[in-house]
Amino acid sequence: MAYIEGFIAAVPARNKDAYRQHASTSVPYFKKLGVTRQVEAWGDDVPAGKVTDFGNAVKAKPDEVVIFSWLEYPDKPTRDKANEQMRADPAMAEMGKTMPFDGQRMIWGGFTPINDTGVTEKPGYIDGIVTAVPVANKDAYREMADKHAALMKEYGATRTVDAWGDDVPDGKVTDFKGAVKATDAEKVVYSWIEWPSKEARDKGWDAAMKDPRMKDMKLPFDGQRLIYGGFAPLVDQ
């Protein structure tokens, strides 16, 4: 089964090109460790929330932009071995020194896909979503995710992924649990929707929100703590 390593960080807007270069340079390194796909997406439509949001998740400053990123592995053992190798590799330590953003505020975690609908192709736009779901509601969430993915596909999305928290560590400054105020009885879910373009995304969501099936869809989690945003791909390899 595939495995996802998800990341969120705050990058100074002036460092956009430096971030793109830094991420692009890391692709060959991660590929050697077994990564099948690396995606880095730049915040474009990332709204402030009343309870939680992407900006607060990584303590973003006014001059920073939130990035949404993930690595796809063929399975968890490959990911675990890769992380072990990275921790022991001086090259990774050097790479960390040249990050064009504050790594202490970056949040990351490992997730197991429970829904992966559609095809993998380079999207023109990405919706990123993170939420906290009660452990007891995993099956209900999976059922909802399947229905939601089918609806998104109908309205133009090319791929929808929902991944259940598996290895989501506590951080010293920021972390996924704090991002969505997850309780001990909840798991963090990392999700994204791929679209052909921003225009297709805007049109798709407009139509979906008017669909009675969307309105009737019951959420098995606290929607007020869900964080979401629109992101433009910088790297997809």
C-alpha positions in Angstrom: 0.0 0.0 0.0 1.2 3.5 -0.9 2.4 5.8 1.9 2.4 9.6 2.1 4.7 12.0 3.9 3.0 15.3 4.2 4.5 18.7 4.9 3.4 22.3 5.5 5.7 25.2 5.9 5.9 29.0 5.8 8.3 30.5 3.2 9.2 34.2 2.8 7.5 35.4 -0.3 10.8 36.8 -1.6 12.3 33.3 -1.4 9.9 31.7 -3.9 12.5 31.1 -6.5 15.0 29.9 -3.9 12.5 27.5 -2.6 11.7 26.2 -6.0 15.4 25.7 -6.7 15.9 24.0 -3.3 13.0 21.6 -3.8 14.0 20.8 -7.4 17.5 20.0 -6.3 16.2 17.6 -3.7 14.2 15.5 -6.2 17.1 13.2 -7.4 18.0 12.6 -3.7 14.5 11.5 -2.7 14.1 9.4 -5.9 17.2 7.4 -4.9 15.5 6.7 -1.6 12.4 5.3 -3.2 10.1 8.3 -3.5 7.8 7.9 -6.5 6.5 11.5 -6.6 7.4 14.8 -5.0 5.0 17.7 -5.1 5.7 21.3 -3.8 2.8 23.8 -4.1 2.8 27.5 -3.4 -0.1 29.1 -1.5 -2.4 31.0 -3.7 -5.9 31.1 -2.2 -5.3 30.3 1.5 -8.0 32.0 3.6 -7.9 32.9 7.3 -10.2 30.8 9.5 -12.1 31.6 12.6 -10.8 28.6 14.6 -7.9 27.1 12.6 -6.1 27.8 9.3 -3.0 27.1 7.3 -1.3 30.3 8.4 -1.7 29.7 12.1 -0.7 26.1 11.6 2.9 27.1 10.8 2.8 30.5 12.5 3.2 32.3 9.2 4.3 35.9 9.2 2.7 38.6 7.1 5.6 38.4 4.5 5.4 34.6 4.3 3.5 32.2 2.0 2.2 28.8 3.1 3.4 25.8 1.0 1.7 22.4 0.8 4.0 19.5 -0.1 4.1 15.8 -0.1 6.2 12.7 -1.0 4.6 9.6 -2.3 6.3 6.2 -1.4 5.3 2.8 -2.7 4.8 1.6 0.9 5.6 2.4 4.5 8.7 0.1 4.8 10.3 2.1 2.0 9.5 5.3 3.7 10.8 4.2 7.0 14.0 3.0 5.5 14.4 6.3 3.6 13.9 8.3 6.8 16.5 6.1 8.6 19.0 6.7 5.8 18.3 10.5 5.8 18.9 10.8 9.5 22.4 9.2 9.1 23.3 11.1 5.9 25.5 14.2 6.2 24.2 15.4 2.9 20.8 15.7 4.3 22.1 17.7 7.2 23.8 20.1 4.7 20.6 20.3 2.7 18.8 21.3 5.9 21.2 24.2 6.4 20.3 25.7 3.1 16.5 25.7 3.5 15.1 29.1 2.5 12.6 29.1 5.3 12.3 28.4 9.0 12.5 24.6 9.4 11.5 24.8 13.0 8.0 25.8 12.0 7.6 23.2 9.3 5.1 20.4 10.2 5.3 16.9 8.8 3.9 13.4 9.3 3.3 10.0 7.7 -0.1 9.1 6.4 -1.8 6.0 5.0 -4.2 6.6 2.1 -7.8 5.4 2.7 -9.1 7.0 -0.5 -7.2 7.5 -3.7 -9.5 8.3 -6.6 -8.5 9.3 -10.1 -5.3 9.4 -12.1 -1.8 10.7 -11.3 -0.9 13.4 -13.7 0.6 16.9 -13.3 -2.2 19.1 -12.1 -2.5 22.8 -12.7 -3.9 23.5 -9.3 -4.2 21.7 -5.9 -6.6 22.0 -3.0 -4.9 21.1 0.3 -7.0 20.0 3.3 -6.1 18.9 6.8 -8.6 17.9 9.5 -9.0 16.0 12.7 -11.3 12.9 12.7 -12.4 10.8 15.7 -10.7 7.4 15.6 -14.2 5.9 16.1 -15.4 7.5 12.9 -12.7 6.1 10.5 -15.1 4.0 8.5 -17.7 6.8 8.4 -15.0 9.1 7.1 -13.8 6.6 4.5 -17.4 6.3 3.3 -17.8 10.1 3.1 -14.5 10.5 1.4 -15.4 8.0 -1.3 -18.7 9.9 -2.0 -16.9 13.2 -2.0 -14.2 12.0 -4.4 -16.8 10.8 -6.8 -18.5 14.1 -6.7 -15.2 16.0 -7.2 -14.3 13.8 -10.2 -17.7 14.5 -11.7 -17.0 18.2 -11.5 -13.6 18.1 -13.0 -11.0 17.0 -10.4 -8.4 14.6 -11.7 -7.4 13.0 -8.4 -8.6 13.1 -4.8 -6.5 11.6 -1.9 -7.4 11.2 1.8 -4.7 9.8 4.0 -5.1 8.7 7.6 -2.6 9.8 10.2 -0.1 7.0 11.0 3.2 8.6 12.1 2.3 12.1 13.2 4.8 13.4 15.8 4.5 16.1 18.3 6.6 19.2 17.5 8.4 21.6 19.7 7.0 24.7 17.9 4.3 23.5 15.5 2.8 20.2 14.5 -0.2 18.7 12.6 -2.1 18.0 15.8 -1.9 21.6 16.8 -2.8 22.8 13.3 -6.3 21.3 13.7 -6.5 21.2 17.5 -6.7 17.4 17.4 -7.7 15.6 20.6 -6.2 12.3 21.9 -9.3 10.6 20.5 -8.7 11.9 17.0 -6.4 11.3 14.1 -5.1 13.9 11.6 -6.2 13.4 8.0 -4.1 14.9 5.2 -6.0 15.3 1.9 -5.6 17.0 -1.4 -7.6 17.4 -4.7 -5.8 17.8 -8.0 -7.3 19.9 -10.8 -6.4 20.7 -14.4 -6.3 24.4 -13.6 -7.4 27.0 -11.1 -10.2 27.9 -13.4 -11.4 24.3 -13.4 -11.1 24.2 -9.7 -13.2 27.4 -9.2 -15.8 26.2 -11.6 -15.9 22.7 -10.1 -16.3 23.9 -6.5 -19.0 26.4 -7.6 -21.0 23.6 -9.2 -20.3 21.1 -6.3 -21.5 23.5 -3.6 -24.8 23.9 -5.4 -25.3 20.1 -5.7 -27.8 18.7 -3.2 -25.6 15.7 -2.7 -22.9 17.9 -1.3 -25.3 19.7 1.0 -26.7 16.4 2.3 -23.2 15.0 3.0 -22.8 14.6 6.7 -19.3 15.3 8.1 -18.0 12.7 10.7 -15.7 15.3 12.2 -15.7 18.9 13.4 -15.7 21.0 10.2 -14.9 24.2 12.1 -11.3 22.9 12.7 -10.7 21.8 9.1 -8.1 23.8 7.3 -8.0 24.2 3.6 -6.5 26.3 0.8 -5.6 26.5 -2.9 -2.1 26.0 -4.0 -0.2 26.4 -7.3 2.3 23.6 -8.1 6.0 24.6 -8.2 7.6 21.2 -8.4 5.9 17.9 -9.5 8.3 15.1 -10.3 
